[in-house]
Each structure stands twice: as structure tokens, then as C-alpha cells.
Amino acid sequence: MLGEDGRVASPLLTVHREQIGPTVVVHAVGDVDLATVGQLSEALSEATLAPGVEGVVANLSGVGFLGSAGLSALVVARNEAQKAALPFTVVAEGAARRALALTMLDSTLTVADRLEDVVG
């Protein structure tokens, strides 16, 4: 569960949830791997269940490493959002964008280059 300030931190990953209008944005900064993926998964699941939410964004622009566990978490989050009839978008650049491209998940997931492109 996220703290009252919407943050969960470990030495390798910080996750922060923010509501921008009807969209919940989950910001991740650091490395997403087997040891830290639980933080990201939990925050994305909670975002999907937030009252009044009309969309979920995983902002990975601050992620320096995105491993297979993180990629799987994004697919699960997308599926949860689809079940809730919510759009799900991943914002990625650098290493996270390369991981999405190498696995061709950038053709399966909705991916944007900048958060501003998704939430006005």
C-alpha cells in the first residue's frame, strides 16, 4: 500500500501516484526489476481502482532500467485497466523506451514520449 503522501520508496525505486484531473499518473524513478516491481504493480493496481478515475498513466520517464518483471507488470496493468474500461498509457524514454521497443511491447501498449502529450 502506498503511504499517505502517495509514495513508496526503496533504495532502487521510488513510486509516486498523482491525480491530474480524471487521470491517475504513477511516476516511477529508478530501476524496475524483480526486487522492485511490486511497488510499481501495486501503485498501478490502486490507480485503476481510484474513485472517479478516467485513465491511468505509467510515467517511466525516470526509469533507468526496465527488466522483464517490469514489462510484465505493464501488461498486467494494461489488462486491469481494460477490464475497468480505462485507457492505459505508458510514458517512456531512454532505457525504458528501448526495453519496450526491443520486446515490441511498444506496438501492443499505448506509449507516449512525454507526459504532457497524455495529460494536457
CORVEN-V498811 format. One record per backbone hydrogen bond with DSSP energy under -0.5 kcal/mol. NH is the residue of the N-H (numbers start at 0). CO is the residue of the C=O. E is the energy in kcal/mol with one decimal. If there is no record, write none. Layout:
nh=NH co=CO e=E
nh=NH co=CO e=E
This chain:
nh=2 co=6 e=-1.6
nh=5 co=2 e=-2.4
nh=7 co=14 e=-2.3
nh=9 co=12 e=-2.4
nh=13 co=28 e=-2.5
nh=14 co=7 e=-3.1
nh=15 co=26 e=-2.5
nh=16 co=5 e=-2.1
nh=17 co=24 e=-2.8
nh=19 co=17 e=-0.6
nh=19 co=22 e=-3.2
nh=20 co=18 e=-0.6
nh=22 co=19 e=-2.0
nh=23 co=54 e=-2.6
nh=24 co=17 e=-3.7
nh=24 co=22 e=-0.6
nh=25 co=23 e=-0.5
nh=25 co=56 e=-3.2
nh=26 co=15 e=-3.4
nh=26 co=24 e=-0.7
nh=27 co=58 e=-2.4
nh=28 co=13 e=-2.5
nh=29 co=61 e=-1.9
nh=30 co=11 e=-2.8
nh=31 co=64 e=-3.2
nh=32 co=30 e=-0.7
nh=35 co=32 e=-0.8
nh=36 co=32 e=-2.3
nh=38 co=35 e=-1.3
nh=39 co=35 e=-0.9
nh=40 co=36 e=-2.9
nh=41 co=37 e=-2.5
nh=42 co=38 e=-2.0
nh=43 co=39 e=-2.3
nh=44 co=40 e=-2.4
nh=45 co=41 e=-2.5
nh=46 co=42 e=-1.9
nh=47 co=43 e=-1.8
nh=48 co=44 e=-1.1
nh=49 co=45 e=-0.6
nh=49 co=46 e=-1.0
nh=52 co=49 e=-1.5
nh=53 co=21 e=-4.1
nh=54 co=21 e=-0.8
nh=55 co=86 e=-2.6
nh=56 co=23 e=-2.6
nh=57 co=88 e=-2.8
nh=58 co=25 e=-2.9
nh=58 co=56 e=-0.8
nh=59 co=57 e=-1.0
nh=59 co=90 e=-3.1
nh=61 co=27 e=-0.8
nh=62 co=59 e=-2.1
nh=63 co=29 e=-2.4
nh=64 co=29 e=-1.0
nh=66 co=31 e=-3.0
nh=70 co=66 e=-2.1
nh=71 co=67 e=-2.4
nh=72 co=68 e=-2.0
nh=73 co=69 e=-1.8
nh=74 co=70 e=-1.6
nh=75 co=71 e=-2.5
nh=76 co=72 e=-2.5
nh=77 co=73 e=-2.3
nh=78 co=74 e=-2.3
nh=79 co=75 e=-2.5
nh=80 co=76 e=-2.5
nh=81 co=77 e=-2.5
nh=82 co=78 e=-2.1
nh=83 co=79 e=-1.5
nh=84 co=81 e=-1.7
nh=85 co=80 e=-3.1
nh=86 co=53 e=-0.7
nh=88 co=55 e=-2.2
nh=89 co=109 e=-2.9
nh=90 co=57 e=-2.8
nh=91 co=89 e=-0.6
nh=91 co=111 e=-2.1
nh=95 co=62 e=-0.7
nh=95 co=92 e=-1.1
nh=96 co=92 e=-0.9
nh=97 co=93 e=-2.3
nh=98 co=94 e=-2.3
nh=99 co=95 e=-2.1
nh=100 co=96 e=-2.2
nh=101 co=97 e=-3.1
nh=102 co=98 e=-1.6
nh=103 co=100 e=-1.0
nh=104 co=99 e=-1.4
nh=105 co=99 e=-1.6
nh=106 co=103 e=-1.3
nh=107 co=104 e=-0.8
nh=108 co=104 e=-3.4
nh=109 co=87 e=-0.6
nh=110 co=108 e=-0.7
nh=111 co=89 e=-2.8
nh=116 co=113 e=-1.1
nh=117 co=114 e=-1.7
nh=118 co=114 e=-2.6
nh=119 co=117 e=-0.6
